[in-house]
Amino acid sequence: MSHQTEGRLKEMGIILPRVPKPIGNYLPGVVVGNILYTSGTLGTQPDENDNDVLPYVGKVGSDLTIEEGYASARLMAINHLAMMKKVLGDLDRVKRIIKMIGYVTCAPGFTQPHLVLNGASDLFVELWGEENGKHARAALTQHELGMNAPVEADITIELHV
């Protein structure tokens, strides 16, 4: 394959990390027909000891700003790209992002999880364009997420056949 998508990532200054280590008994993604379902993942990065760490922790609206939540969602999307590559072998197999179900850990009264999850959505649109990157989405608020993460999402992707 031509690796056009990975070339675009390079132009965007994005280097795919290794896939985050699972914190349970699950796969990074499963392909059924021409659909890839990714597992939920967080905005982690490997540290110098190869442990997954969260550069942003806590609740958006008290511990974190919308901008910090947005940055965490962007990291989460990059982890999803790494998961897609691991499952598919080549990101050029991605035809379009269908749907993202996202969760944002929020302080009481915070009502703008959609702005936080734009960190992921904007990246997919930047990478694949309006037609293939823009997707259906749910932006849900949570009182807690694993590891005190501010964001988590799972994504449904259509593949070229």
SVG drawing of the C-alpha trace seen along z (x, -y; Angstrom):
<svg xmlns="http://www.w3.org/2000/svg" viewBox="-24 -26 37 37">
<polyline fill="none" stroke="black" stroke-width="0.4" points="0.0,0.0 1.0,-3.6 1.0,-4.8 -0.5,-8.2 -2.2,-8.6 1.1,-8.1 2.7,-10.6 0.0,-13.1 0.6,-12.4 4.3,-13.1 3.5,-16.4 1.3,-17.2 4.2,-16.5 2.6,-13.5 4.6,-10.4 2.5,-7.4 3.3,-6.0 3.2,-2.4 -0.3,-1.2 -1.2,-1.9 -0.9,1.2 -4.3,2.7 -5.5,2.2 -7.9,5.1 -8.7,8.2 -9.5,6.8 -8.1,6.1 -7.2,2.7 -9.8,3.3 -11.9,5.8 -12.8,5.9 -16.2,7.2 -16.7,7.2 -15.6,3.7 -16.0,2.1 -13.3,1.6 -14.5,1.1 -11.8,-0.3 -11.7,0.2 -11.9,-2.8 -8.5,-4.5 -7.1,-7.5 -4.8,-10.4 -1.7,-8.6 1.9,-8.8 4.8,-6.3 7.3,-7.7 11.0,-7.0 10.3,-3.6 7.7,-2.7 4.8,-3.1 1.6,-4.7 1.1,-8.1 -1.5,-10.8 0.0,-14.3 -3.4,-15.6 -5.4,-14.3 -8.5,-15.2 -11.8,-16.9 -12.3,-19.4 -13.9,-22.5 -12.0,-22.3 -8.6,-20.6 -8.2,-21.3 -9.2,-23.9 -11.2,-23.2 -7.9,-23.7 -6.1,-21.1 -9.0,-18.7 -8.8,-19.3 -5.1,-18.5 -5.8,-15.2 -8.5,-14.3 -6.0,-14.9 -3.5,-12.6 -6.3,-10.1 -7.0,-10.3 -3.4,-9.7 -3.5,-6.6 -6.6,-5.5 -4.6,-6.0 -1.8,-3.7 -4.5,-1.1 -6.0,-1.3 -2.5,-0.8 -1.8,2.2 -5.1,3.9 -5.1,3.0 -1.4,2.9 -1.9,-0.2 -3.9,-3.3 -4.7,-3.6 -7.3,-0.9 -9.4,-3.5 -12.2,-4.8 -13.9,-7.1 -14.6,-7.6 -18.2,-6.7 -18.8,-7.5 -17.0,-8.4 -18.6,-7.9 -16.6,-10.1 -16.6,-10.6 -15.3,-13.6 -14.7,-13.7 -16.2,-17.0 -16.6,-19.1 -20.2,-19.6 -21.9,-22.1 -19.6,-21.7 -21.7,-21.5 -19.2,-21.7 -17.8,-18.2 -18.3,-18.8 -15.6,-21.4 -13.2,-19.0 -13.8,-16.1 -13.2,-18.4 -9.5,-17.7 -10.1,-14.3 -12.7,-15.2 -10.6,-18.1 -7.6,-15.8 -9.6,-13.2 -11.0,-16.0 -7.5,-17.4 -6.2,-14.0 -9.0,-12.6 -10.9,-15.8 -14.5,-16.8 -16.0,-14.0 -14.1,-11.1 -12.9,-12.5 -16.1,-14.2 -18.3,-11.7 -21.3,-11.1 -20.5,-11.7 -21.8,-11.5 -20.1,-13.7 -21.0,-12.4 -20.0,-13.7 -18.7,-11.4 -18.0,-11.9 -14.9,-9.6 -12.9,-7.7 -10.1,-5.1 -6.7,-6.4 -8.3,-9.8 -8.3,-10.5 -10.1,-13.5 -11.3,-11.8 -11.9,-8.4 -13.6,-7.4 -14.3,-4.4 -14.5,-4.8 -16.2,-3.0 -14.4,-3.1 -15.4,-2.1 -12.7,-0.3 -12.0,-0.1 -13.0,3.4"/>
</svg>
